[in-house]
Amino acid sequence: MQVIVIGAGVVGVATAHYLRAAGCEVTVLEQLDGPATETSFANAGQVSPGYAAPWAAPGIPWKAVKWLTQPHSPLKIRPDGSFFQLSWMAKMLANCTTAAYERNKGRMVPLAEYSRDCLRDLREELDLQYEQRSLGTLQVFRTAKQLEAAQRDSDILSAIGVPNHLLDAQGLVDAEPALARVPGKLVGALQLPNDETGDCKMFTDKLAARCEAAGVVFRYGVTVERLIAANQQIRQVQLKGGEVLNADHVVLAAGCTSRALAAPLGLDLPVYPVKGYSLTIPLKDADAAPRSTVLDESYKIALTRFDSRLRVGGMAEVAGYDKHLDMGRVATLAMVTNDLFPDAGDTSQGTPWTGLRPMTPDGTPLVGGTSYPNLWLNTGHGTLGWTMACGSGRVLADLISKKKPEIESSGLALARY
């Protein structure tokens, strides 16, 4: 069985691995010059099933209004002139109810937990090293109100079997000793001990090399112009320049580009590009840096420790396909870093980056089939592509191979829309 995977980010490469392991002949098409060169390139470094939750949540509309007036706001909205932007935001607002939040989180957490377990198995099987750490995530709170709200999150996590601990000010210092250097700024934290961290780009590069050694064909620098359909089947993939490829199945794992490729087929993928930023800072004092990931709830910014670097990531800009690097947003990342870990590294020496996250209105990725029996989706993971990549890749490989996935996957398909 010949399968074409469009996209060589972490999701596409993980999908290719599991398809090849299932015995498929796999070709991966990527328009850039290597794997993980776009959204997967410099993300926040978190593998965080415990924080697998939709952005659409009760109270978010009012928070968003407040955020938009703040100088270091985690959110910025700029009209892009499209009806799609308006309809996407309307659908997101419609998911900001308690019932929708619980339903969507109930779909996301099992996939994220499964994905972390798949990642661990893959790491052991292939001996992959990518500066990974298994020291959990610490969500820190600056106000008593935030800590009170975290109790509700803790109860939800406990109800679905995710280990977590609510910590007071002393407890968070015990978990992350470097925070002792900024006394009085934090009132408590929510710790998720089973979360992991790692360099997503490094992981994807190494997994792609293993895939290639196993027979997966990677073609970089090629642009897919269109998918050619006949009799409700995808018959061919046409590349820029006129080359046409045949396949038994096609997987769209092209992040934000997936929507444009699907549209001529009559498929309306609710995947919007939400821009995020990161700053990668060389460490000058390892003891002054976090041991793992610290997530600042006030600014929605994650600070993740690699071996000799600190990756700081966050922000959400709803502004269309805009890849402009706004240095004002980078300044916010530096501000939070200097506020919590002032001695860890010189933020002026950091490397800034921006990328577009493919997001759905309900936060749940699109993993599964379409109205075309041989066209499959693996996109829309938002900020959780690294967290969910291995699990969604394995689920999709099972579906294509007509095997029953190990987790419930029906709620992940496009049919929910």
C-alpha positions, 0 to 999 in steps of 0.5 A, a space after each residue: 500500500 502506497 501512502 503519500 504524507 504531505 508535511 514533514 513537521 513532527 506530526 507528518 514525520 511521526 505519521 510516516 514512521 507508524 505507517 512504515 512500521 505497519 508495512 506501508 510504502 511511504 513518501 513524505 512531501 515537504 515544501 521546505 528544505 528539511 523536516 521540522 522547519 516551520 511550526 515544529 522548529 522552535 516551539 516551547 518544548 513541552 510534552 504536556 498531556 496534563 495541560 491538554 485543554 482547549 483554549 475555548 473555555 468558560 470565562 475566556 471571552 471576558 478574559 480576552 477583552 481584558 487581555 487586549 488592553 494589556 501591554 504584555 497581553 498573551 492575545 492579539 487579534 488583528 482582522 485579516 479581512 476574511 470571512 473565515 477568520 470571523 467564522 472561526 472565532 465565532 465557532 471558538 466562542 461557541 465552544 466557551 461553555 462548560 459542556 463544550 469544554 469538558 467534551 473537548 478536554 475529554 477528547 484531548 487528554 486521552 490522545 495526549 496521554 497516549 501520545 506521551 506513552 507512544 513517545 516513550 516507547 519510540 524513544 526506547 525502541 530507536 534510542 532517540 536523544 533530544 535533550 529530553 527531561 521527564 521532570 514534569 511541568 509547573 504552572 505558577 500563579 501570581 494571584 490567590 484568584 489564579 490558585 483558587 481556579 487551579 483547584 478546579 483544574 486539579 479536581 478535573 485532572 484527578 477525575 480523569 486520572 492525571 496525577 497532579 499536585 497543588 503547591 503553596 509558595 514553599 512547595 513550588 520552590 521545592 519543585 523548582 529551586 531557582 524560583 527561590 531567587 524571586 521571593 514574593 512573586 508567586 503564591 503557588 503552583 499546579 504540578 504535573 509530574 508526568 509531563 516531559 520536555 525536549 527539543 522538538 526539532 532535534 527529535 523530528 530530525 532524528 526520527 526522519 533519519 530513522 524513517 529514511 533508513 527504514 525506507 521512507 522516501 522524503 522529498 524536500 523543496 516540492 510544493 503540492 499544487 492540488 489533489 486530483 480526485 475522481 469518483 470520490 477518491 484521491 487519484 493523484 497528487 500534482 506537484 508544482 512543475 507538473 509532476 504527478 504522483 500516484 498513491 493508494 492513500 494521502 495524508 494531509 499533515 501540512 499544518 495550516 496549509 492543509 486547509 487550502 489543499 482540502 478546499 478545492 475538494 469541497 472540504 472545509 477544514 476549520 484550521 486557522 493559523 494562530 501565531 506564536 513566538 519563542 526566544 531561545 536563550 543560552 544559559 549562563 548559570 544552570 542553577 538559576 534556570 528551571 529544571 523542567 518547564 515553568 508555565 506562567 499563568 498570568 502571561 501564558 508563557 512557558 519556560 523550558 529547560 534544554 541542556 544548555 539553553 532556555 526556550 521561552 514560548 507563548 503568545 497567540 495572535 489571530 491575524 491570518 497568515 502573517 509571519 512577521 516577527 514582532 519584536 514587541 512580543 519578543 520583549 514580553 518573552 524576555 520580560 517574563 524570563 527576567 522576572 522569574 529567572 533573572 540570572 539564568 541567561 542574557 535575554 539580549 543574546 537570545 534567538 527570536 522566532 515566530 511560527 503559525 500554529 494550526 488550530 481548530 475552534 474546539 482545540 481538538 485536532 483533526 485526526 481521521 478520515 474524510 468524505 474521500 475514503 483514501 484522504 486522511 487528516 492529521 492537522 489542527 493540533 494547535 499548541 499541542 503538536 509536539 505533545 500529540 504527534 506520536 499518538 495521532 500518528 499511530 492512531 492514523 496509521 492504525 485507521 489506514 491499516 484497518 486496525 482498531 486504534 488503542 484509544 477512542 478516535 471517533 471524536 477526533 475526525 472532521 465529521 464532528 463539524 
